[in-house]
Amino acid sequence: MATTVTYEVPVGNIEKIGVRITRRTGNGKHGTLGIWQNQIGFKPSDHETFFVISWDELTEWITTNGSRKKMKTARTKHEF
């Protein structure tokens, strides 16, 4: 099953508009991750609104429930 991830990045400050990352699988849209200045949220494909938490709440939850893994560094490729 193929997975694609698309993103929208606003020009300038992300305070109100935010960054949106959408994940799609072979079965359709999985959901959208929203990142704002003071909070982060997830909107499942079958919902109309985001479930949001503050950055502090996210930090606490991840450090309590997450596992440590060394991730690859993202590289940006620019073509002119």
C-alpha positions, 0 to 999 in steps of 0.5 A: 500500500503506497503512502504519500505525505503532502504539506502546506507551508504559509509564507511568514509567521505560522501563528494563525495559518499554521503548517498542515501535513496530510497523509494518504494511503491506498485506502484514502486520506488518513488525516491532517496534522496541524502545527501552529505557534502555540499548539499542535493538532490532528484531524482524522479524515472522518472529522471536521475539526482538529483535536489539539494540545499545547506544545507543553502537553505534547512534550510531556506526553511524548517523553512519557509514552514515546520511545527513543530512536535515532532518526535520519536527518531530512535533506533539502534538495533544490533544483534551479 
